[in-house]
Amino acid sequence: MAQETIVRLLDDIDGKPADETVSFSLDGVPYEIDLRSKNADKLRKVFAPYVEKGRKAGARRTGRGGRGRTAHNRERAADIRGWAKEHGISINDRGRIPAEIVQAYEAKDPGRAKNPGAKVPQTKFQAASR
């Protein structure tokens, strides 16, 4: 059975269809808001005098540093997940990959992974989408 999921962004101010997601930061806290063009323009006009007088700040570094996901990391994660599934190791489709599974993958030894073949609990969303 084929499924099609449609995501419609709605303007967070007036509920009409949104044209874009606007990102901004205030007091070191990043925000995103979905807006249609009219409301995005209003927001930019409100910020304009502050942006004009302000200065661009470099990215803030917090505790762990910048360890963003790269295409290489995503490809490696996909390879590990595929290998684990081929060897009957339960692994979620998203999220952090447990260290013992990564170690088993690197050693090419499925026996190193905990609970091979154990069932991964379904989320409510996964159960509803079936």
Stockholm file with secondary structure:
# STOCKHOLM 1.0

chainA/1-130         MAQETIVRLLDDIDGKPADETVSFSLDGVPYEIDLRSKNADKLRKVFAPYVEKGRKAGARRTGRGGRGRTAHNRERAADIRGWAKEHGISINDRGRIPAEIVQAYEAKDPGRAKNPGAKVPQTKFQAASR
#=GR chainA/1-130 SS CCCCCCCCCBCTTTCSBCCEEEEEEETTEEEEEEECHHHHHHHHHHHHHHHHHSCCCCCCCCTTCCCCCCHHHHHHHHHHHHHHHHTTBCCCSSSCCCHHHHHHHHHTCGGGSSSBTCCCCCCHHHHHTC
#=GC SS_cons         CCCCCCCCCBCTTTCSBCCEEEEEEETTEEEEEEECHHHHHHHHHHHHHHHHHSCCCCCCCCTTCCCCCCHHHHHHHHHHHHHHHHTTBCCCSSSCCCHHHHHHHHHTCGGGSSSBTCCCCCCHHHHHTC
//
